Amino acid sequence: MKTKSYILTALASSVLALAPLASSCSSELDEQNQVNSETQVDENGKHTVKLHFNVSKTPFDGTATTRSADKGWEDKDIVFLIFTRANGETTNGHAMYDATKQEWSVNFELSLAKDQTTACKAYYIDGVKAVDSILVAKTIQVLPTMGVYSDENATYFYPTNGTLEVTANLTPLTSRIRFKDNHSTIDTETQYIMSKVKHITSFDKEKMTLTEEETSVHFRVNKDGYTDYLYGTCADNTNRTMRITSPDCNYTTEFESDMFVVGKSGWMDLPNPISHNGWKQEWLEGTVGSHDYVDLGLPSGLKWAKTNVGGTVETDAGDKYYWGAITTSGSYSNSTTSISGNASYDAARAIWGETWRMPTKEEFLELRDNCSISYNISGSYNGTVFTGPNGKSIYIKAYTYWTATPNNSSSAYKYYIYNNRIPETYWDTKSYTYYIRPVTN
């Protein structure tokens, strides 16, 4: 796909004092063929000259371009420059845009090569302005919402008795992504955290170097349902995974081949307990043994497992058991008392160990009566979401499950999970096989 270039050319006369001078600058003025009548030196010893700035900015792939390329340069936009001199050394400078005059001004520390096309480098950070705090800072903090662009193969031409001309094509150094909230009511209060990505965190003006780190990025959804663009790249190309932490749990997804690749742009639906949108759910609460649990904030403090016995993810059905059997081929028990936590009859305790056990009838009713209930029937999901008093959720697939509570010697209580129906309990003969969702205290 061809990229568009936005060309802006401006002419500047002089610039005010912008930054302190290196102590060696004044001696450079004596070098022959390095300075002409157009050159000025401000009170800090900085060289200031007229600038003819040919700079284009390549946008991300086929999407709406960033502010500066789409609407033109804004007042006090700044492009950082590093010039190669005639003797092969370098000197730093910067160009600043004056929107009122519609022209650029430039300053630099040491004199430049003359009458030849010479190398330079250009860096632009979207959102950074040429204000006093930036001009005197040695290091600039780069936020995840700032795009960073560079041209390390830029050139300049400084003719004798002429105007300094810089030519650069700024291209993005990262990918960018934004997220969409697909709820019917937009939630602008919840803070999300994105991890497993790296982004540019700082720019050293003196060394003209960028620092890229793997850090957690905090963000919220705007009123239009989208987040701001977040700039970065995949932190580990051998394990291309992104993680979003929300108030209810973690969600992970694998990067697609063109996701978070330099120069690429796109958006994704945010995951939530009702619609995971292709994300894999990871619960925040913890584990007992090797199995995850969720604390829903129930009055009893009971924690419900993420998966069924025999399942590895929440969408797995798992294994079916007779009531009181601890293997899939075992016989049912004629016990007339609760078997919860009894390793001889409770498959959850016998197979998962630790403090895992089958829930009682009353404990299931506590879940049902203290949670808000919704339904998820998208993709591999076909069941009920229980959201507890603390806002955390579990998903239980649409099947029939045993409780640990007997009705008599030949029957016991079960509960139904059906779509678009309130879960309910009823007794059934123990010789039927049903699923088990464990609990722990």
Salt bridges, closest charged atoms under 4 A:
GLU28 OE1 - ARG85 NH2 2.70
GLU31 OE2 - ARG85 NH2 3.50
GLU38 OE1 - LYS50 NZ 3.82
ASP61 OD2 - LYS264 NZ 3.84
GLU74 OE1 - ARG67 NH1 3.65
GLU74 OE1 - LYS129 NZ 3.12
ASP77 OD2 - ARG67 NH1 3.53
ASP77 OD1 - LYS129 NZ 2.70
GLU89 OE1 - ARG85 NH1 3.26
GLU109 OE2 - LYS46 NZ 3.23
ASP126 OD1 - ARG67 NH2 2.43
ASP181 OD1 - HIS183 ND1 2.65
GLU212 OE1 - LYS198 NZ 3.95
GLU282 OE1 - ARG243 NH2 3.25
GLU285 OE2 - LYS392 NZ 3.41
GLU314 OE2 - HIS276 ND1 3.42
GLU363 OE2 - ARG357 NH2 2.70
ASP369 OD1 - ARG368 NE 2.92
GLU424 OE2 - ARG421 NH2 3.95
ASP428 OD2 - LYS414 NZ 2.41
